[in-house]
Amino acid sequence: MTGQKKGMIAAGDRATAAAGQGILEAGGNAFDGAIAAMLAAFVVEPTLTSAGGGGFLLAHTQAGENILFDFFSQTPRQQKPVEAIDFYPVDVNFGDATQQFHIGLGSIAVPGTIAGAFRIHQALGRLPFEVVAEPAIAYAEQGFYLSEFQGFCIHKLLAPILLALPEGRQIYAPQGKLIQAGDKVYMRDFAETLRTLIHKGDREFYQGEIARQFIKDTQAQGGHLTLEDLQNYRVMIQRPLQFNYRGYTCLTNPPPSSGGALIAFALKLWEELDVAQITPQSREHLEQLAAVMKLTNRARVHGYDRQIYEDNVAQSFLNPDFLEPYQEELLNKFGSTTHISVIDSEGNAASVTTSNGEGSSYIIPGTGIMLNNMLGEADLNPGGFHHWPCDRRLSSMMSPTIILKDEKPYIVLGSGGSNRIRTAIFQVISNLIDFEMPIQDAIASPRVHWEDNIFNIEPPHQPELTANLQVEPETEVIFWQNQSMFFGGVHGVQKNKNGEFEGAGDPRRGGVVSP
């Protein structure tokens, strides 16, 4: 999609993208548009994100500043005994793979999205916050039509979580029957909550009546969080992780998050290969992708996870001396979450990824806000459940990314998808830069993911693959029958060589670009 306008947004829902685009056309900049889209996503993409979750926004300003806003979830300052918390498993079936998550009030970490929206707006926004929040309030109060993708997520994946408590049933089964795609959905409590926050600021969520109600429930019903946890939460402002790939400057999420450094490591391995000799989706291409993903995982175990909170961990991880043996091995062998990408006509760019996990099932009474289950996601707790360090940012795979060409925004992208985020972004960047695919093709192209000796491959499958694919004997290969949200949801925008905006939303997650 191309067009001469004030900017472009790629997002996980048509209403999300329209909310942000409307703010751009009303005179807002990329950051106003990103906040408007983020707030709207809390309403129209409720299975993927929430005002009770966390996330990151990577900003590139027209003045050339690069800023990472970390408003991801924080672990509680104190930990209750396991037997005293509300924490239990649920299985999410993606079709050809099942992933287990844990929910309940004991799975809730300190939420950061409300603080993030206000802090980003204060730093970089142009229009008044009440204007930026108008689209989300309108969707919540006047109703919105549930998309096909959100209907699928509600019915096929998350119904047990959404319907576990009366507050969830009020939203998702208001007539006693689970809502479905095409239904008009209302979230009037959330509309009123947004109006309250506009009037009182984010202090109301972290210190006011909303906070007191939330903490009263968590303390009485098996949660870890206290009022002190909320009162002490702060948005972290960081320098992005920056590295070069084939002449482009790549900006992404730095430690203590994991995804950005792992994407950088994979691209540094991939850079050693002569991709001009590779045919996309060929047997050789998929074998090499599997090797890079496996080597990246091995390096993560040996040189990243245990040092994640140490200073300069990314620099050490990406140091040529650490990379060299993995690059040599590669050459010798082969010779869940939503994202919003925004670019405006002034040279600003915003890449924002937010998540509520799968949701804890707990909704703060009277607010319409479901809290996250970040303490119940295995990939966010590599040391095992209930072994998190107190009062620390959780390490996330979320990796909002901006690629600069001649110091100007060229590609803005990111993805949802749990521990598949990093491999999805890695493959799309390679498709765009190495194989020079149009952005629509780069995002829609089949993906693979290697994890724990399982190699997942999306269709369509070339006939030679099933008989001749060469992977190590201990690796199980799964040929998926359909493309799936399991493989992430990359939404991206860019400026082409003619200075026109182009973009694509990931069809795996109902993605769109703004009208």
Stockholm file with secondary structure:
# STOCKHOLM 1.0

chainA/1-515         MTGQKKGMIAAGDRATAAAGQGILEAGGNAFDGAIAAMLAAFVVEPTLTSAGGGGFLLAHTQAGENILFDFFSQTPRQQKPVEAIDFYPVDVNFGDATQQFHIGLGSIAVPGTIAGAFRIHQALGRLPFEVVAEPAIAYAEQGFYLSEFQGFCIHKLLAPILLALPEGRQIYAPQGKLIQAGDKVYMRDFAETLRTLIHKGDREFYQGEIARQFIKDTQAQGGHLTLEDLQNYRVMIQRPLQFNYRGYTCLTNPPPSSGGALIAFALKLWEELDVAQITPQSREHLEQLAAVMKLTNRARVHGYDRQIYEDNVAQSFLNPDFLEPYQEELLNKFGSTTHISVIDSEGNAASVTTSNGEGSSYIIPGTGIMLNNMLGEADLNPGGFHHWPCDRRLSSMMSPTIILKDEKPYIVLGSGGSNRIRTAIFQVISNLIDFEMPIQDAIASPRVHWEDNIFNIEPPHQPELTANLQVEPETEVIFWQNQSMFFGGVHGVQKNKNGEFEGAGDPRRGGVVSP
#=GR chainA/1-515 SS CCCCSSEEEEESSHHHHHHHHHHHHTTCCHHHHHHHHHHHHHHHCTTTCCTBSEEEEEEECTTSCEEEEEECCBCCSSCCCGGGSCCEEEEEECSSCEEEEEESGGGCCBCCHHHHHHHHHHHHCCSCHHHHTHHHHHHHHHCEECCHHHHHIIIIIIHHHHTSSHHHHHHHCTTSSCCCTTCEECCHHHHHHHHHHHHHCTHHHHHSHHHHHHHHHHHHTTCCCCHHHHHTCCCEEECCEEEEETTEEEEECCTTSSHHHHHHHHHHHHTTSCGGGCCTTSHHHHHHHHHHHHHHHHHHHHHTGGGTTSTTHHHHHTCHHHHHHHHHHHHHHHCCCEEEEEEETTSCEEEEEEECTTCCSCEETTTTEEBCCGGGCGGGCTTCTTCCCTTCBCCCCCCCEEEEETTEEEEEEEEECGGGHHHHHHHHHHHHHTSCCCHHHHHHSCCEEEETTEEEECSCCCHHHHHHCCCCTTCEEEECSSCCGGGCEEEEEEECTTSCEEEECCGGGTCEECC
#=GC SS_cons         CCCCSSEEEEESSHHHHHHHHHHHHTTCCHHHHHHHHHHHHHHHCTTTCCTBSEEEEEEECTTSCEEEEEECCBCCSSCCCGGGSCCEEEEEECSSCEEEEEESGGGCCBCCHHHHHHHHHHHHCCSCHHHHTHHHHHHHHHCEECCHHHHHIIIIIIHHHHTSSHHHHHHHCTTSSCCCTTCEECCHHHHHHHHHHHHHCTHHHHHSHHHHHHHHHHHHTTCCCCHHHHHTCCCEEECCEEEEETTEEEEECCTTSSHHHHHHHHHHHHTTSCGGGCCTTSHHHHHHHHHHHHHHHHHHHHHTGGGTTSTTHHHHHTCHHHHHHHHHHHHHHHCCCEEEEEEETTSCEEEEEEECTTCCSCEETTTTEEBCCGGGCGGGCTTCTTCCCTTCBCCCCCCCEEEEETTEEEEEEEEECGGGHHHHHHHHHHHHHTSCCCHHHHHHSCCEEEETTEEEECSCCCHHHHHHCCCCTTCEEEECSSCCGGGCEEEEEEECTTSCEEEECCGGGTCEECC
//
